[in-house]
């Protein structure tokens, strides 16, 4: 009889962990974003030196995808969990803005090495996956707060749009 209760307890535990799981995923995305920022800010401006940027971009894509899977599989969020996720999202938005500014500032150097198309490809992939992740998280937010959640993630999408616009230009 006790064994038959274990799956129910496990399910209840995963439902309670939804907000924590999503917040942890957002924190992991923030950490990967900041790692990419540091790599772009300190790269030696050589073709070989650009390889770690590609690696960090790929790691960021991996974290965003993991977050998407977690959000998609999570239970709906409570009000308290929604506030927790909103705080993490606000911090992520600041990290994305910082990193995008660094990537935009580095564009002339990427142009010189003719790797800007690779950066543009990564930006497009990151934006698309970020939009999927955001939609998955927003779908778990209480209906009456989904408009606020959309507004909160809009800054992230706007940052990507700005960088993509800059990198879509041939030079400059």
C-alpha positions as CSV (number, residue, x, y, z in Angstrom):
1,X,0.0,0.0,0.0
2,X,2.8,2.4,0.9
3,X,4.6,1.7,-2.4
4,X,1.5,2.8,-4.4
5,X,1.7,6.2,-2.8
6,X,5.2,6.9,-4.0
7,X,4.3,8.0,-7.5
8,X,1.7,10.4,-6.1
9,X,4.2,11.9,-3.7
10,X,6.8,12.2,-6.5
11,X,4.2,13.9,-8.7
12,X,3.3,16.3,-5.9
13,X,7.0,17.0,-5.4
14,X,7.5,17.9,-9.0
15,X,4.5,20.2,-9.0
16,X,5.8,22.0,-6.0
17,X,9.2,22.3,-7.7
18,X,7.9,23.9,-10.9
19,X,8.8,27.5,-9.9
20,X,12.1,26.4,-8.4
21,X,13.0,24.4,-11.5
22,X,12.1,27.2,-13.9
23,X,14.0,29.8,-11.7
24,X,17.0,27.5,-11.6
25,X,16.9,27.1,-15.4
26,X,16.7,30.9,-15.8
27,X,19.7,31.2,-13.4
28,X,21.6,28.7,-15.5
29,X,20.8,30.7,-18.7
30,X,21.9,33.9,-16.9
31,X,25.2,32.2,-16.0
32,X,25.8,31.0,-19.6
33,X,24.9,34.5,-20.8
34,X,27.4,36.1,-18.5
35,X,30.1,33.6,-19.5
36,X,29.5,34.5,-23.2
37,X,29.7,38.2,-22.3
38,X,33.0,37.7,-20.6
39,X,34.4,35.6,-23.5
40,X,33.4,38.2,-26.1
41,X,34.7,41.1,-23.9
42,X,38.1,39.4,-23.5
43,X,38.7,37.6,-26.7
44,X,42.1,38.2,-28.4
45,X,40.4,39.4,-31.6
46,X,41.9,36.6,-33.7
47,X,40.1,33.9,-35.7
48,X,41.4,31.2,-33.5
49,X,40.4,33.3,-30.5
50,X,36.8,33.4,-31.7
51,X,36.4,29.6,-31.2
52,X,35.6,30.0,-27.5
53,X,32.9,32.4,-28.4
54,X,31.2,29.8,-30.6
55,X,31.6,27.3,-27.7
56,X,30.0,29.7,-25.2
57,X,27.2,30.5,-27.7
58,X,26.5,26.8,-28.1
59,X,26.5,26.2,-24.3
60,X,24.0,29.1,-24.0
61,X,21.8,27.5,-26.6
62,X,22.0,24.3,-24.6
63,X,20.9,26.0,-21.4
64,X,18.0,27.8,-23.2
65,X,16.8,24.4,-24.6
66,X,17.1,22.7,-21.2
67,X,15.0,25.6,-19.7
68,X,12.4,25.2,-22.5
69,X,12.0,21.5,-21.7
70,X,11.7,22.2,-18.0
71,X,9.1,24.9,-18.5
72,X,7.2,22.9,-21.0
73,X,7.0,19.9,-18.6
74,X,6.3,22.0,-15.4
75,X,2.9,22.4,-13.7
76,X,1.2,25.8,-13.7
77,X,2.9,28.3,-11.4
78,X,1.4,29.6,-8.2
79,X,1.4,33.3,-7.5
80,X,4.5,33.0,-5.3
81,X,6.3,30.9,-7.9
82,X,5.4,33.4,-10.6
83,X,7.0,36.2,-8.6
84,X,10.1,34.1,-8.1
85,X,10.3,33.5,-11.8
86,X,9.6,37.1,-12.6
87,X,12.6,38.2,-10.4
88,X,14.9,35.7,-12.1
89,X,13.6,36.9,-15.5
90,X,14.3,40.5,-14.6
91,X,17.9,39.6,-13.7
92,X,18.3,37.6,-16.9
93,X,17.0,40.6,-18.9
94,X,19.8,42.8,-17.5
95,X,22.4,40.1,-18.3
96,X,21.1,39.7,-21.8
97,X,21.2,43.5,-22.3
98,X,24.8,43.6,-21.1
99,X,25.9,40.8,-23.3
100,X,24.1,42.1,-26.4
101,X,25.8,45.5,-25.9
102,X,29.2,43.7,-25.7
103,X,28.4,41.7,-28.8
104,X,27.3,44.8,-30.7
105,X,30.5,46.7,-29.6
106,X,32.6,43.8,-30.9
107,X,31.0,43.8,-34.4
108,X,33.8,45.7,-36.1
109,X,36.3,43.1,-34.9
110,X,34.1,40.3,-36.1
111,X,33.6,42.1,-39.4
112,X,37.4,42.3,-39.8
113,X,37.7,38.6,-39.3
114,X,34.7,37.9,-41.5
115,X,32.9,35.9,-38.7
116,X,29.9,38.3,-38.3
117,X,27.6,35.9,-40.2
118,X,28.4,33.2,-37.6
119,X,27.5,35.6,-34.8
120,X,24.3,36.6,-36.7
121,X,23.3,32.9,-37.0
122,X,23.9,32.3,-33.3
123,X,21.9,35.4,-32.4
124,X,19.0,34.3,-34.6
125,X,19.1,30.8,-33.0
126,X,19.3,32.2,-29.5
127,X,16.4,34.6,-30.1
128,X,14.2,31.9,-31.6
129,X,14.9,29.5,-28.7
130,X,14.5,32.3,-26.2
131,X,11.1,33.0,-27.6
132,X,10.1,29.4,-27.4
133,X,11.3,29.3,-23.8
134,X,9.5,32.5,-22.9
135,X,6.2,31.2,-24.4
136,X,6.6,27.9,-22.4
137,X,7.1,29.8,-19.2
138,X,4.3,32.3,-19.9
139,X,1.9,29.4,-20.5
140,X,2.6,28.3,-16.9
141,X,1.9,31.8,-15.4
142,X,-1.6,32.5,-14.0
143,X,-3.8,33.8,-16.9
144,X,-4.4,37.2,-15.2
145,X,-0.6,37.8,-15.0
146,X,0.4,36.6,-18.5
147,X,0.3,40.1,-19.9
148,X,2.8,41.2,-17.3
149,X,5.0,38.2,-18.1
150,X,4.9,39.0,-21.8
151,X,6.0,42.6,-21.0
152,X,8.8,41.3,-18.8
153,X,10.3,39.2,-21.5
154,X,9.8,41.8,-24.2
155,X,13.1,43.5,-23.2
156,X,15.0,40.3,-23.9
157,X,13.5,40.0,-27.4
158,X,14.1,43.7,-28.1
159,X,17.8,43.2,-27.2
160,X,18.1,40.4,-29.6
161,X,16.3,42.3,-32.3
162,X,18.7,45.2,-31.9
163,X,21.7,43.0,-32.2
164,X,20.3,41.1,-35.2
165,X,19.5,44.4,-36.9
166,X,23.1,45.5,-36.4
167,X,24.6,42.2,-37.5
168,X,22.3,42.1,-40.6
169,X,24.1,45.1,-42.0
170,X,27.1,44.3,-44.1
171,X,29.5,46.5,-42.3
172,X,29.3,48.8,-39.2
